[in-house]
Amino acid sequence: MIRFLLKGLMRDRSRSLFPVMVVSLGVMLTVFLQTWLQGAMGDIVRSNASFSTGHVKIMSRAYAKNKSQIPNDLALLGVGELLAQLRTRRPDMIWVERIRFGCLLDIPDEQGETRAQGPAAGLAVDLLSVQSPEIAMLNIQKSIVRGRMPARSGEILIGDAFAGNLRASPGDTVTLLGATMHGSMGMQNFTIAGTVRFGVNAMDKGALLVDISDIRNALDMDDAAGELLGYFRDGIYHDVEAVRIARAFNERYADSEDDYAPVMRALRDQEGLGEYLDIGNYYAYIASGIFVAAMFIVLWNVGLIGGLRRYGEMGLRLAIGEDKGHVYGSMIMEALIIGIVGSVMGTALGLALAWYLQVHGLDIGSMMKSSTMMMSNIIHAEITGVTFYIGFIPGMLSTVLGAALSGIGIYRRQTAQLFKELET
């Protein structure tokens, strides 16, 4: 029977060509949209995790309540011991310490007088250790535009655009002015080792990267850190696991009333990222639902038109004694074959488009100039395991539903009326 139906569809293109084209187009759009949303959401998660939130983040309770102000006077103390405990209890994760700070960079001229000044958003990480995971995590090496990586204490990296505004170059000496952990003024000279461009406007506007040991000296933060960040070793954020880890950690300090006691937050509980994650999932379902509904209506109409054109064929098959259920079943089988063929073609086309954008990306930097969102200027699609089958859901469902609804008329045909039609 399937072989018979296949021959019929191949010989009568009016029954298959247009439906296959409609299904292929709908499936292609579904697949492409899924990879696009996955890529955009994945980029937001990766950028925020790398530069800000980690997969989980530990702060003091007081710091967490005022974290938008970067209150280093409320930073965690005794981080060396806490880090050792974390690495012992959760060796499956990468743990790093960071200090965020705001400061003023002063660029002197040949006479030592101020030539230019600018506010900077500083980030202190481990830049000098040989096995530091931060260099790869922040993609620092590939982000260097001019100069080189810091090789010794007292060397820093600044944003390339920021350096241009200050008319500073690698090799120049700058003075960092900021508030220490105890509220006094801290000043220290540094040498610019290089300039960086991360492709994230929120970071590039006033980026300043310093080794964490240098900032501890400059801001009187010995054995202290504003944040401890944890990352899954595969580099992928696992939402359920991260929430479970945070809940278990917080339970250990639930009875403490100390404002400086550590508290852990999963990525979804920071910067409103939980809403972004949920919205991304909802959009994928909504998009599939819209395409199913649209293709269902189109294919239903195609089925009705095809049914009218094949009125005599159906009548003849019923008149010679073929069971109505068998005729109806053959229509459903035809629709299923069309759905499979169209879904395969549409998935292949969608994967081709997605692969191109996954490799080359789309530059949206002009749209992100004034954005404070931690998101890359170049959006890439992301092909996942779901991509290979998500298009078959609307592709096959819509064709089968359309054929099922349009074929109901078969059961309303009366034998007497059939003979009358055949006489004409």
C-alpha positions as CSV (number, residue, x, y, z in Angstrom):
1,M,0.0,0.0,0.0
2,I,2.8,2.5,0.9
3,R,4.5,1.7,-2.4
4,F,1.3,2.3,-4.3
5,L,0.7,5.6,-2.5
6,L,4.3,6.7,-3.2
7,K,3.9,6.1,-6.9
8,G,0.6,8.0,-6.9
9,L,2.2,11.0,-5.2
10,M,5.2,11.0,-7.5
11,R,3.1,10.7,-10.7
12,D,0.5,13.3,-9.6
13,R,2.6,16.3,-8.5
14,S,-0.5,18.4,-7.9
15,R,-1.2,16.2,-4.9
16,S,2.3,16.5,-3.4
17,L,4.4,19.4,-4.7
18,F,2.6,22.3,-3.1
19,P,2.0,20.5,0.2
20,V,5.6,19.5,0.4
21,M,6.8,23.0,-0.4
22,V,4.5,24.4,2.4
23,V,5.7,21.9,4.9
24,S,9.4,22.4,4.0
25,L,9.1,26.2,4.4
26,G,7.3,25.9,7.7
27,V,9.8,23.4,9.0
28,M,12.8,25.4,7.8
29,L,11.5,28.5,9.7
30,T,10.8,26.4,12.8
31,V,14.3,24.9,12.8
32,F,16.0,28.2,12.0
33,L,14.1,30.1,14.7
34,Q,14.9,27.4,17.3
35,T,18.6,27.6,16.6
36,W,18.5,31.4,16.5
37,L,16.7,31.6,19.9
38,Q,19.0,29.0,21.3
39,G,22.1,30.9,20.1
40,A,20.8,34.3,21.4
41,M,19.8,32.9,24.8
42,G,23.0,30.8,25.0
43,D,25.1,33.9,24.3
44,I,23.4,35.9,27.0
45,V,23.9,33.1,29.5
46,R,27.6,32.6,28.5
47,S,28.4,36.3,28.5
48,N,26.8,36.9,31.9
49,A,28.3,33.7,33.4
50,S,31.8,34.6,32.2
51,F,31.9,38.3,33.2
52,S,29.4,38.6,36.0
53,T,27.3,35.8,37.5
54,G,29.2,32.6,37.1
55,H,27.0,29.5,37.0
56,V,26.7,30.1,40.8
57,K,28.0,33.1,42.8
58,I,28.9,33.4,46.4
59,M,28.7,36.8,48.2
60,S,28.2,38.0,51.7
61,R,24.6,38.6,52.6
62,A,25.2,42.3,53.0
63,Y,27.0,42.5,49.7
64,A,24.2,40.6,47.9
65,K,21.6,43.1,49.1
66,N,23.6,46.0,47.7
67,K,25.6,44.4,44.9
68,S,24.6,47.0,42.3
69,Q,26.7,49.5,44.3
70,I,29.7,47.1,44.4
71,P,30.2,47.5,48.2
72,N,33.7,46.1,48.7
73,D,33.5,47.2,52.4
74,L,31.0,44.3,52.7
75,A,33.1,41.8,50.9
76,L,33.7,38.2,51.9
77,L,36.6,37.7,54.4
78,G,38.7,34.6,54.8
79,V,38.1,33.6,51.2
80,G,41.2,31.3,51.1
81,E,39.7,28.9,53.6
82,L,36.2,29.1,51.9
83,L,37.7,28.4,48.5
84,A,39.6,25.4,49.9
85,Q,36.3,24.0,51.3
86,L,34.5,24.6,48.0
87,R,37.1,22.8,46.0
88,T,37.1,19.9,48.4
89,R,33.3,19.5,48.5
90,R,32.6,20.3,44.8
91,P,35.7,19.2,42.8
92,D,33.5,18.8,39.8
93,M,33.3,22.6,39.5
94,I,35.8,25.4,38.8
95,W,36.0,28.0,41.6
96,V,37.5,31.5,41.1
97,E,37.6,34.7,43.2
98,R,37.0,38.1,41.8
99,I,36.9,41.7,43.0
100,R,34.8,44.3,41.2
101,F,35.5,48.0,41.8
102,G,34.9,51.4,40.4
103,C,37.9,53.7,40.0
104,L,39.3,56.7,38.2
105,L,42.2,56.3,35.7
106,D,44.6,59.2,35.5
107,I,46.9,59.5,32.4
108,P,49.8,61.8,33.0
109,D,51.8,63.8,30.4
110,E,55.5,64.1,30.0
111,Q,55.7,66.5,33.0
112,G,53.6,64.2,35.2
113,E,50.6,66.4,35.0
114,T,47.1,65.0,34.3
115,R,46.6,64.7,30.5
116,A,43.3,62.7,30.6
117,Q,41.1,61.0,33.2
118,G,38.2,58.6,32.9
119,P,36.0,56.4,35.1
120,A,36.6,52.7,34.8
121,A,34.7,49.6,35.7
122,G,37.4,47.4,37.1
123,L,37.5,43.6,37.3
124,A,40.3,41.9,39.3
125,V,40.9,38.3,38.3
126,D,43.8,35.9,38.4
127,L,45.9,37.0,35.4
128,L,49.4,35.8,36.3
129,S,49.0,32.2,37.5
130,V,50.2,29.7,34.9
131,Q,47.1,27.5,35.3
132,S,44.5,30.3,35.8
133,P,41.2,29.3,34.3
134,E,40.2,33.0,34.0
135,I,42.2,33.7,30.8
136,A,40.3,31.0,28.8
137,M,37.0,31.7,30.6
138,L,37.0,35.4,29.7
139,N,38.6,34.7,26.3
140,I,41.3,37.4,27.2
141,Q,44.1,36.1,24.9
142,K,41.9,36.3,21.8
143,S,40.4,39.7,22.8
144,I,43.7,41.6,22.9
145,V,43.8,44.2,20.2
146,R,47.1,45.9,20.9
147,G,50.0,45.0,23.2
148,R,50.2,41.7,25.1
149,M,49.0,39.8,28.2
150,P,50.3,41.1,31.6
151,A,53.5,39.2,32.5
152,R,54.3,40.6,35.9
153,S,52.7,42.4,38.8
154,G,51.8,46.0,38.1
155,E,50.6,45.5,34.5
156,I,47.0,45.9,33.5
157,L,44.6,45.6,30.4
158,I,42.1,48.2,29.5
159,G,39.4,48.4,26.9
160,D,40.6,49.4,23.4
161,A,37.8,52.0,23.0
162,F,38.5,53.3,26.5
163,A,42.2,53.6,25.7
164,G,41.3,55.5,22.5
165,N,39.2,58.0,24.5
166,L,42.1,58.5,27.0
167,R,44.7,58.6,24.2
168,A,46.6,55.9,26.0
169,S,48.7,53.1,24.5
170,P,50.4,50.0,25.7
171,G,53.5,50.9,27.7
172,D,52.0,54.0,29.2
173,T,51.9,54.5,33.0
174,V,48.5,55.2,34.5
175,T,47.4,56.0,38.1
176,L,44.4,54.1,39.6
177,L,42.4,56.1,42.2
178,G,39.8,54.2,44.1
179,A,38.3,53.6,47.6
180,T,39.8,51.0,49.7
181,M,37.9,48.3,51.6
182,H,38.0,50.5,54.7
183,G,36.8,53.7,53.0
184,S,40.0,55.6,52.5
185,M,41.5,56.7,49.3
186,G,43.8,54.2,47.5
187,M,46.3,55.2,44.7
188,Q,48.7,53.0,42.7
189,N,50.6,53.2,39.5
190,F,50.2,50.6,36.8
191,T,51.6,50.0,33.3
192,I,49.2,49.3,30.4
193,A,50.3,45.9,29.0
194,G,47.6,45.8,26.3
195,T,44.1,46.8,25.2
196,V,41.2,44.4,24.8
197,R,37.9,44.3,23.0
198,F,35.5,41.6,24.2
199,G,32.7,42.4,21.8
200,V,30.3,43.1,24.7
201,N,29.5,46.8,24.9
202,A,28.7,46.6,28.6
203,M,32.3,45.5,29.2
204,D,34.1,47.4,26.5
205,K,33.0,50.9,27.5
206,G,35.3,51.3,30.5
207,A,36.9,47.9,30.9
208,L,39.9,47.5,33.2
209,L,41.4,44.1,34.0
210,V,43.9,43.9,36.9
211,D,45.5,40.9,38.6
212,I,43.6,40.2,41.8
213,S,46.8,40.3,44.0
214,D,47.6,43.9,42.8
215,I,44.1,45.1,43.6
216,R,44.2,43.5,47.1
217,N,47.3,45.5,47.8
218,A,45.8,48.7,46.3
219,L,42.4,48.4,48.1
220,D,43.5,46.8,51.3
221,M,41.6,43.6,50.7
222,D,44.0,41.0,52.0
223,D,42.3,37.5,51.9
224,A,39.0,39.2,50.8
225,A,37.0,39.1,47.6
226,G,33.7,40.6,46.6
227,E,32.6,37.4,44.8
228,L,33.4,33.7,44.4
229,L,32.2,32.2,41.2
230,G,31.6,28.6,40.4
231,Y,31.5,27.1,36.9
232,F,30.5,23.6,35.7
233,R,33.6,22.0,34.1
234,D,31.8,21.3,30.7
235,G,31.2,25.1,30.4
236,I,27.4,24.6,30.1
237,Y,25.0,26.1,32.6
238,H,22.8,23.3,34.1
239,D,19.9,25.2,35.6
240,V,18.4,22.5,37.8
241,E,21.8,21.4,39.2
242,A,22.9,25.0,39.9
243,V,19.7,25.7,41.8
244,R,20.2,22.5,43.8
245,I,23.8,23.4,44.7
246,A,22.8,26.9,45.8
247,R,20.0,25.6,47.9
248,A,22.2,23.0,49.6
249,F,25.0,25.6,50.3
250,N,22.5,28.1,51.8
251,E,21.1,25.5,54.1
252,R,24.4,25.2,55.8
253,Y,24.3,28.9,56.8
254,A,20.6,29.2,57.4
255,D,20.9,29.5,61.2
256,S,23.6,32.2,61.0
257,E,22.5,35.8,61.7
258,D,25.8,37.2,60.5
259,D,25.4,39.8,57.7
260,Y,28.9,38.7,56.4
261,A,27.9,35.0,56.2
262,P,28.2,33.7,52.6
263,V,25.1,33.2,50.4
264,M,25.0,31.5,47.0
265,R,22.9,32.5,44.1
266,A,22.4,30.4,40.9
267,L,22.7,32.2,37.6
268,R,18.9,32.3,37.1
269,D,18.5,34.2,40.4
270,Q,20.8,37.0,39.3
271,E,20.2,40.0,37.0
272,G,16.7,38.8,36.0
273,L,18.3,36.0,33.9
274,G,15.7,33.5,35.1
275,E,13.1,35.4,33.1
276,Y,15.3,35.3,30.0
277,L,15.7,31.6,30.3
278,D,12.0,31.0,30.7
279,I,11.0,33.4,27.9
280,G,13.5,31.7,25.6
281,N,11.8,28.3,26.3
282,Y,8.3,29.8,25.9
283,Y,9.2,31.4,22.6
284,A,10.3,28.1,21.2
285,Y,7.0,26.4,22.1
286,I,5.0,29.5,20.9
287,A,6.8,29.6,17.6
288,S,6.2,25.9,17.0
289,G,2.6,26.3,17.9
290,I,2.2,29.2,15.5
291,F,3.7,27.3,12.6
292,V,1.6,24.2,13.4
293,A,-1.6,26.4,13.3
294,A,-0.6,28.2,10.1
295,M,0.4,25.1,8.2
296,F,-2.7,23.3,9.6
297,I,-5.0,25.9,8.0
298,V,-3.1,26.0,4.7
299,L,-2.9,22.2,4.4
300,W,-6.5,21.8,5.5
301,N,-7.5,24.1,2.5
302,V,-5.1,22.2,0.3
303,G,-6.8,18.9,1.4
304,L,-10.3,20.3,0.8
305,I,-9.3,21.5,-2.7
306,G,-7.6,18.2,-3.4
307,G,-10.7,16.4,-2.1
308,L,-12.9,18.3,-4.5
309,R,-10.6,17.6,-7.4
310,R,-10.5,13.9,-6.5
311,Y,-14.3,13.8,-5.9
312,G,-14.8,11.3,-8.8
313,E,-11.8,9.2,-7.7
314,M,-13.1,8.8,-4.2
315,G,-16.6,8.2,-5.4
316,L,-15.4,5.4,-7.8
317,R,-13.4,3.8,-5.0
318,L,-16.4,3.8,-2.7
319,A,-18.7,2.6,-5.5
320,I,-16.7,-0.5,-6.3
321,G,-16.9,-1.5,-2.7
322,E,-13.7,0.0,-1.0
323,D,-14.3,0.6,2.6
324,K,-14.7,4.2,3.7
325,G,-12.2,3.7,6.5
326,H,-9.7,2.3,4.1
327,V,-10.1,5.3,1.8
328,Y,-9.8,7.7,4.7
329,G,-6.7,5.8,6.0
330,S,-5.0,6.0,2.6
331,M,-5.5,9.8,2.7
332,I,-3.9,10.0,6.2
333,M,-1.1,7.8,5.0
334,E,-0.5,10.1,2.0
335,A,-0.4,13.1,4.3
336,L,2.0,11.3,6.6
337,I,4.4,10.6,3.7
338,I,4.2,14.3,2.6
339,G,4.9,15.4,6.2
340,I,7.9,13.2,6.4
341,V,9.4,14.3,3.1
342,G,8.6,17.9,3.7
343,S,10.1,17.7,7.3
344,V,13.3,16.1,6.0
345,M,13.7,18.8,3.3
346,G,12.8,21.6,5.7
347,T,15.1,20.4,8.4
348,A,18.0,20.1,5.9
349,L,17.4,23.7,4.7
350,G,17.0,25.0,8.2
351,L,20.2,23.3,9.4
352,A,22.1,24.8,6.4
353,L,21.0,28.3,7.4
354,A,21.7,27.7,11.0
355,W,25.2,26.3,10.3
356,Y,26.1,29.4,8.3
357,L,25.0,31.7,11.2
358,Q,26.7,29.4,13.7
359,V,30.0,29.8,11.9
360,H,29.8,33.4,10.7
361,G,27.2,35.0,13.1
362,L,25.3,38.2,12.6
363,D,26.8,41.5,13.8
364,I,24.2,43.5,15.8
365,G,26.8,46.0,17.3
366,S,24.9,49.0,15.8
367,M,21.8,48.0,17.8
368,M,23.8,47.5,21.0
369,K,25.7,50.8,21.2
370,S,23.7,52.2,24.2
371,S,22.8,48.8,25.6
372,T,23.9,47.8,29.1
373,M,22.9,44.2,28.5
374,M,25.7,41.7,28.9
375,M,25.5,40.3,25.4
376,S,27.9,39.8,22.6
377,N,27.7,42.1,19.5
378,I,27.8,39.1,17.3
379,I,24.9,36.6,17.6
380,H,25.4,33.1,16.5
381,A,22.9,30.4,15.9
382,E,23.4,27.2,18.0
383,I,22.6,23.7,16.6
384,T,21.6,21.3,19.4
385,G,20.2,17.8,19.5
386,V,16.7,19.3,19.6
387,T,17.3,21.0,16.3
388,F,17.3,17.7,14.4
389,Y,13.7,16.7,15.4
390,I,11.8,19.8,16.4
391,G,10.8,20.5,12.8
392,F,9.1,17.1,12.5
393,I,6.6,18.1,15.2
394,P,4.8,20.8,13.2
395,G,5.7,19.3,9.8
396,M,4.0,15.9,10.4
397,L,1.3,17.1,12.9
398,S,-0.1,19.8,10.6
399,T,-0.3,17.5,7.5
400,V,-2.0,14.7,9.4
401,L,-4.5,17.0,11.1
402,G,-5.2,18.8,7.8
403,A,-5.8,15.5,6.0
404,A,-7.9,14.1,8.9
405,L,-10.2,17.1,8.9
406,S,-10.6,17.5,5.2
407,G,-11.2,13.7,4.7
408,I,-14.1,13.6,7.1
409,G,-16.4,14.3,4.1
410,I,-15.7,10.7,2.9
411,Y,-18.0,9.4,5.6
412,R,-20.8,11.7,4.4
413,R,-21.0,10.2,0.9
414,Q,-24.1,8.2,0.2
415,T,-24.1,5.2,-2.2
416,A,-27.1,6.5,-4.2
417,Q,-25.5,9.8,-4.7
418,L,-22.3,8.1,-5.9
419,F,-24.1,6.3,-8.7
420,K,-25.8,9.5,-9.7
421,E,-22.4,11.2,-9.9
422,L,-20.9,8.3,-11.9
423,E,-23.7,8.5,-14.5
424,T,-22.8,12.1,-15.2
